[in-house]
Amino acid sequence: MKFLFASDSFKGTLSSKKTAELLTQAAQEIFPGCECSSIEVADGGEGTTDAVLSAVDGKRITLPVHGPLWEEREGFYGALDEKRAVMEMAAASGLPFVPDEKRDPRKTTSYGTGEMILDALERGFRDISIAIGGSATNDGGIGCIRALGVRFLDEAGNELKGCGEDLARIRSIDVSGLDPRVKETTFTVMCDVTNPLCGKDGATYTFGKQKGGTPEILDELEEGMKNYRDILKAQFGVNVDEIPGSGAAGGLGAALMVFLDGKLKSGIETVLDLVEFDKKLEGVSLVVTGEGATDWQSVFGKVMQGVGVHCKNHNVPAVAIVGSMGKGAEDIFEYGIESILTTVNGIMPLSDALGRAEELYLGAARRMFRILRAGTRL
């Protein structure tokens, strides 16, 4: 028997790596001599860079960047080889970097994300994948693009700093200083939302509240975002509201597509491509995946869906071990996952389930492999 383990992390309790260790322990107890391999996976959110680096034995690169409030901090991204890099915008411009009492999307910037891109270009990377979830910003990506040499100018021709409140003040965009290495580089934008830049489903009204936006602040930012949209259309002939995903990460999606010719791609699909998942399926008897909580959302660009679809396409059975099942969890069966086992083995408070996560996961893994062993005897 040959097993491949590719589970998402269980947020706050089990890492992807730990689930693989527990699955290996259980598999070898029930199937002595079996072959076990694993890869860390993520869906383009927090932890994506480290998961990919672990899977391909890549290198973590750290560098000083400006955080979302212009503070100095340490950012990081990953080198997969001499030409390919992977990064998360949240490593420089993430919401957790902004204390609750300081959250105001008029003030935050994606400038640090641009600094990471610039560093990657200077090191010679020409294939860059960027996960854009978890942002603290609503600046339309102008901070990021300013770090790469583009100038956003106000009515008097002065360069704007690059934060949310600057969007309303833009009157023209000077791209003459854009780093020329951008044109030599392929940018893949990991994103699973389809929100436009403006409107009720746009960047500001959909994501701005969680970043500290009051109704008044959101109305102000939306007017600025409309101004930005109109200038992009006038200067570059692109209506970003017609591009699904342009509103991702406070509008960073739009900036990466317009200025860097970035191509939007599902986060989990990008990760599975980067770790060469399909090659790892060769000769595998069973794949075990999973996540902390499974419900109807799991079929919208999450790890289990991506893993299941690839397994289905290669005729490899896949099952999942999860912490809990919510409404619509069984929708995942349409995407190559044969069955789901939960770790919880009785009625218990959530605090107990979280506190005993490792013990409960190992128990579920043992039960799963025992069922599999029974199946081989049919």
C-alpha positions as CSV (number, residue, x, y, z in Angstrom):
1,M,0.0,0.0,0.0
2,K,1.2,3.5,-0.9
3,F,-0.4,6.5,0.9
4,L,-0.1,10.2,0.1
5,F,-1.1,12.7,2.8
6,A,-2.1,16.2,1.8
7,S,-4.2,17.9,4.4
8,D,-4.8,21.6,5.1
9,S,-3.9,22.8,8.6
10,F,-6.5,22.7,11.3
11,K,-6.5,26.4,12.3
12,G,-5.1,27.0,15.7
13,T,-4.5,23.3,16.5
14,L,-2.8,21.1,13.9
15,S,-0.4,22.0,11.2
16,S,-0.5,20.3,7.8
17,K,2.9,18.7,8.8
18,K,1.5,17.4,12.1
19,T,-1.5,15.8,10.4
20,A,0.9,13.9,8.1
21,E,2.9,12.7,11.1
22,L,-0.2,11.4,12.8
23,L,-1.5,9.7,9.6
24,T,1.9,8.0,9.1
25,Q,1.8,6.7,12.7
26,A,-1.7,5.3,12.3
27,A,-1.1,3.8,8.8
28,Q,2.0,2.0,9.9
29,E,0.2,0.5,12.9
30,I,-2.6,-0.9,10.7
31,F,-0.6,-1.6,7.6
32,P,3.0,-2.5,8.7
33,G,5.5,-1.9,5.9
34,C,3.2,0.5,4.0
35,E,4.8,3.4,2.1
36,C,3.8,6.9,3.3
37,S,4.6,10.2,1.8
38,S,3.2,13.7,2.4
39,I,3.1,17.2,1.2
40,E,2.1,20.4,3.0
41,V,-0.7,22.2,1.2
42,A,-2.6,25.5,1.5
43,D,-5.3,27.2,-0.5
44,G,-3.5,30.5,-1.1
45,G,-4.2,32.0,2.3
46,E,-2.0,32.3,5.4
47,G,0.7,29.6,5.4
48,T,0.9,29.2,1.6
49,T,4.5,30.2,1.3
50,D,5.8,27.9,4.0
51,A,3.7,25.0,2.7
52,V,5.0,25.3,-0.8
53,L,8.6,25.7,0.5
54,S,8.3,22.6,2.6
55,A,6.9,20.6,-0.3
56,V,9.7,21.6,-2.7
57,D,12.5,22.1,-0.2
58,G,12.7,25.7,-1.1
59,K,14.4,28.6,0.7
60,R,12.8,31.3,2.9
61,I,14.0,34.8,2.2
62,T,13.6,37.6,4.7
63,L,13.8,41.3,4.2
64,P,12.9,44.6,5.8
65,V,9.6,46.1,4.5
66,H,7.1,48.7,5.5
67,G,4.0,47.3,7.1
68,P,0.4,48.4,6.5
69,L,0.9,51.5,8.8
70,W,4.2,52.3,7.3
71,E,6.0,50.8,10.3
72,E,9.3,48.9,9.7
73,R,9.0,45.2,10.0
74,E,10.4,41.9,8.6
75,G,8.7,40.4,5.6
76,F,9.4,37.1,3.9
77,Y,8.8,35.2,0.7
78,G,10.1,31.9,-0.8
79,A,12.5,30.8,-3.5
80,L,11.5,27.6,-5.2
81,D,14.5,27.6,-7.6
82,E,16.6,30.3,-9.3
83,K,13.7,31.7,-11.3
84,R,10.5,31.0,-9.3
85,A,9.3,32.7,-6.1
86,V,6.2,32.5,-4.1
87,M,4.9,35.1,-1.6
88,E,1.9,36.2,0.5
89,M,0.9,39.8,0.5
90,A,-0.2,39.3,4.1
91,A,3.5,38.7,5.1
92,A,4.0,42.5,4.6
93,S,0.5,44.0,4.5
94,G,-1.6,41.7,6.5
95,L,-4.5,42.6,8.8
96,P,-3.0,41.0,11.9
97,F,-0.3,43.6,11.8
98,V,-2.8,46.3,12.6
99,P,-4.1,46.5,16.2
100,D,-7.9,46.7,16.5
101,E,-7.8,50.3,17.8
102,K,-5.7,51.4,14.9
103,R,-7.7,49.8,12.1
104,D,-8.6,52.4,9.5
105,P,-8.5,51.4,5.8
106,R,-7.9,55.1,4.8
107,K,-4.5,54.9,6.4
108,T,-3.2,51.5,5.5
109,T,-0.9,50.7,2.5
110,S,0.2,47.7,0.4
111,Y,3.6,49.4,-0.1
112,G,5.4,46.5,1.7
113,T,4.1,44.0,-0.8
114,G,5.6,46.0,-3.6
115,E,8.9,46.0,-1.7
116,M,8.8,42.2,-1.6
117,I,8.2,42.1,-5.4
118,L,11.0,44.5,-6.0
119,D,13.4,42.4,-3.9
120,A,12.4,39.3,-5.9
121,L,13.0,41.1,-9.2
122,E,16.4,42.3,-7.9
123,R,17.4,38.7,-7.0
124,G,16.6,37.5,-10.5
125,F,13.2,35.8,-10.0
126,R,11.1,36.0,-13.2
127,D,8.1,33.8,-12.2
128,I,6.4,35.1,-9.2
129,S,3.3,33.7,-7.5
130,I,1.5,36.0,-5.1
131,A,-1.2,35.0,-2.6
132,I,-3.3,38.1,-1.9
133,G,-5.6,37.0,1.0
134,G,-5.7,38.5,4.5
135,S,-4.9,42.1,3.6
136,A,-5.2,45.1,5.9
137,T,-5.6,47.5,3.0
138,N,-8.1,49.2,0.8
139,D,-5.7,51.2,-1.3
140,G,-6.4,49.7,-4.7
141,G,-2.9,48.4,-4.7
142,I,-1.4,51.8,-5.4
143,G,1.0,51.4,-2.5
144,C,2.4,48.2,-3.9
145,I,2.7,49.6,-7.4
146,R,4.3,52.8,-6.2
147,A,7.1,50.7,-4.7
148,L,7.8,49.4,-8.2
149,G,8.2,52.9,-9.6
150,V,4.8,54.0,-10.7
151,R,3.8,57.6,-9.6
152,F,0.2,58.4,-8.6
153,L,-0.2,62.2,-9.0
154,D,-2.6,64.7,-7.5
155,E,-4.1,67.8,-9.1
156,A,-0.9,69.7,-8.5
157,G,1.3,67.0,-9.9
158,N,2.6,65.9,-6.5
159,E,3.2,62.2,-5.9
160,L,0.8,60.6,-3.5
161,K,2.0,58.3,-0.7
162,G,-0.1,55.3,-1.6
163,C,-2.8,54.6,1.0
164,G,-6.6,54.3,0.9
165,E,-7.4,58.0,1.4
166,D,-5.2,58.9,-1.6
167,L,-7.5,57.2,-4.1
168,A,-9.8,60.2,-4.2
169,R,-6.9,62.5,-4.9
170,I,-5.4,60.8,-7.9
171,R,-5.7,62.8,-11.1
172,S,-3.1,61.0,-13.3
173,I,-0.7,58.0,-13.3
174,D,2.9,58.1,-14.5
175,V,4.1,54.6,-15.4
176,S,7.4,55.8,-17.0
177,G,9.3,54.7,-13.9
178,L,7.8,51.2,-13.6
179,D,10.7,48.8,-13.1
180,P,11.5,47.4,-16.6
181,R,12.1,43.9,-15.2
182,V,8.3,43.6,-14.7
183,K,7.9,43.0,-18.4
184,E,10.3,40.1,-18.2
185,T,8.4,38.5,-15.4
186,T,5.3,36.2,-15.2
187,F,3.0,37.1,-12.3
188,T,0.4,34.6,-11.0
189,V,-2.1,36.0,-8.6
190,M,-3.6,33.5,-6.2
191,C,-7.1,34.5,-5.5
192,D,-10.5,32.8,-5.1
193,V,-12.8,35.7,-4.8
194,T,-14.5,37.2,-7.9
195,N,-15.5,40.6,-6.5
196,P,-15.2,43.7,-8.8
197,L,-13.3,46.8,-7.7
198,C,-16.4,49.0,-7.0
199,G,-20.0,48.6,-6.1
200,K,-21.9,46.8,-3.4
201,D,-20.0,43.6,-4.0
202,G,-16.7,45.5,-4.5
203,A,-13.5,45.7,-2.5
204,T,-14.7,48.5,-0.1
205,Y,-18.2,47.4,0.9
206,T,-17.4,43.6,1.0
207,F,-14.1,43.6,2.9
208,G,-13.7,47.1,4.3
209,K,-15.6,46.7,7.5
210,Q,-13.3,44.0,8.8
211,K,-10.4,46.3,8.2
212,G,-11.9,49.0,10.5
213,G,-14.1,50.9,8.1
214,T,-17.2,52.6,9.5
215,P,-20.1,53.3,7.2
216,E,-18.9,56.8,6.7
217,I,-15.3,55.7,6.0
218,L,-16.5,53.1,3.6
219,D,-18.6,55.6,1.7
220,E,-15.5,57.9,1.5
221,L,-13.3,55.1,0.3
222,E,-15.8,53.9,-2.3
223,E,-15.8,57.4,-3.9
224,G,-12.0,57.2,-4.0
225,M,-12.1,53.7,-5.6
226,K,-14.5,54.9,-8.3
227,N,-12.2,57.8,-9.1
228,Y,-9.3,55.3,-9.3
229,R,-11.4,53.0,-11.6
230,D,-12.3,55.9,-13.9
231,I,-8.7,57.0,-14.2
232,L,-7.5,53.4,-15.0
233,K,-10.2,53.3,-17.7
234,A,-9.3,56.7,-19.2
235,Q,-5.5,56.1,-19.2
236,F,-5.3,52.4,-20.0
237,G,-8.6,51.5,-21.6
238,V,-9.4,48.9,-19.0
239,N,-12.6,48.7,-17.0
240,V,-11.5,46.8,-14.0
241,D,-15.1,46.4,-12.7
242,E,-15.5,43.9,-15.6
243,I,-12.6,41.8,-14.4
244,P,-13.6,39.2,-11.7
245,G,-11.3,39.4,-8.7
246,S,-10.2,43.0,-9.3
247,G,-11.6,43.9,-5.9
248,A,-9.5,41.2,-4.0
249,A,-7.2,42.4,-1.2
250,G,-8.7,45.9,-1.2
251,G,-8.2,46.3,-4.9
252,L,-4.6,44.9,-5.1
253,G,-6.1,42.4,-7.6
254,A,-6.8,45.2,-10.0
255,A,-3.4,46.8,-9.6
256,L,-1.5,43.5,-10.2
257,M,-3.6,42.8,-13.3
258,V,-3.3,46.3,-14.8
259,F,0.3,47.2,-14.1
260,L,2.0,43.8,-13.9
261,D,-0.2,41.9,-16.3
262,G,-0.9,39.4,-13.5
263,K,-3.1,36.4,-14.2
264,L,-5.6,35.4,-11.6
265,K,-5.6,31.7,-10.7
266,S,-7.2,29.6,-7.9
267,G,-5.0,29.5,-4.9
268,I,-5.2,25.7,-4.4
269,E,-4.6,25.1,-8.1
270,T,-1.5,27.3,-8.0
271,V,-0.2,25.5,-5.0
272,L,-0.8,22.1,-6.4
273,D,1.0,23.1,-9.6
274,L,3.9,24.5,-7.7
275,V,4.4,21.3,-5.6
276,E,3.8,19.1,-8.7
277,F,1.0,17.3,-7.0
278,D,0.0,15.2,-10.1
279,K,3.4,13.7,-10.3
280,K,3.2,12.6,-6.7
281,L,0.0,10.7,-7.4
282,E,1.8,8.1,-9.4
283,G,1.4,4.7,-7.9
284,V,-0.6,6.0,-4.9
285,S,-3.3,3.7,-3.4
286,L,-5.1,6.3,-1.4
287,V,-4.8,10.0,-0.7
288,V,-5.9,11.4,2.7
289,T,-6.7,15.1,2.9
290,G,-8.8,17.3,5.3
291,E,-9.3,20.6,7.1
292,G,-10.6,21.8,10.4
293,A,-14.2,22.6,9.5
294,T,-15.9,21.3,6.4
295,D,-19.2,22.9,5.0
296,W,-20.6,24.2,1.8
297,Q,-17.6,26.6,1.4
298,S,-15.2,23.7,1.0
299,V,-16.1,23.3,-2.6
300,F,-15.1,26.9,-3.5
301,G,-11.4,26.8,-4.0
302,K,-10.4,25.1,-0.7
303,V,-7.7,22.4,-0.2
304,M,-10.1,19.4,-0.1
305,Q,-11.8,20.4,-3.4
306,G,-8.5,20.9,-5.2
307,V,-6.9,17.7,-3.9
308,G,-10.1,15.7,-4.6
309,V,-10.5,16.9,-8.2
310,H,-6.9,16.1,-9.0
311,C,-7.3,12.6,-7.5
312,K,-10.5,12.0,-9.4
313,N,-8.8,13.0,-12.7
314,H,-6.1,10.4,-12.0
315,N,-8.4,7.7,-10.7
316,V,-6.9,7.7,-7.2
317,P,-9.4,7.4,-4.3
318,A,-9.3,10.2,-1.7
319,V,-10.8,10.5,1.7
320,A,-10.9,13.3,4.3
321,I,-10.4,13.6,8.0
322,V,-11.9,16.8,9.4
323,G,-12.6,18.4,12.7
324,S,-16.3,19.0,12.1
325,M,-19.0,18.8,9.4
326,G,-21.4,21.7,8.8
327,K,-24.2,22.4,6.4
328,G,-23.4,21.3,2.8
329,A,-20.3,19.3,3.8
330,E,-21.2,16.4,1.7
331,D,-21.2,18.6,-1.4
332,I,-17.5,17.7,-1.5
333,F,-18.3,14.2,-2.6
334,E,-18.9,15.6,-6.1
335,Y,-15.3,16.6,-6.2
336,G,-13.5,13.3,-5.8
337,I,-13.6,12.9,-2.0
338,E,-15.1,9.4,-1.3
339,S,-15.9,9.9,2.4
340,I,-15.4,12.1,5.4
341,L,-14.5,11.1,9.0
342,T,-14.7,13.6,11.8
343,T,-12.1,13.7,14.6
344,V,-14.7,14.3,17.3
345,N,-15.8,11.0,18.9
346,G,-18.4,12.1,21.3
347,I,-20.4,15.1,22.6
348,M,-17.9,17.6,24.0
349,P,-17.4,21.4,24.3
350,L,-15.4,23.0,21.5
351,S,-12.7,23.9,24.0
352,D,-12.2,20.2,24.7
353,A,-12.1,19.3,21.0
354,L,-9.5,21.9,20.3
355,G,-7.4,21.0,23.4
356,R,-7.4,17.3,22.5
357,A,-6.9,17.9,18.7
358,E,-3.9,15.7,18.3
359,E,-5.3,12.8,20.3
360,L,-8.7,13.0,18.5
361,Y,-7.0,13.2,15.1
362,L,-4.9,10.2,15.7
363,G,-8.0,8.2,16.8
364,A,-9.8,9.2,13.7
365,A,-6.8,8.2,11.5
366,R,-6.7,4.7,13.2
367,R,-10.4,4.2,12.6
368,M,-10.1,5.2,9.0
369,F,-7.2,2.8,8.3
370,R,-9.1,0.0,10.1
371,I,-12.1,0.5,7.8
372,L,-9.7,0.5,4.8
373,R,-8.2,-2.8,6.1
374,A,-11.6,-4.3,6.4
375,G,-12.4,-3.2,2.9
376,T,-9.3,-5.1,1.5
377,R,-10.8,-8.3,2.9
378,L,-14.2,-8.0,1.2
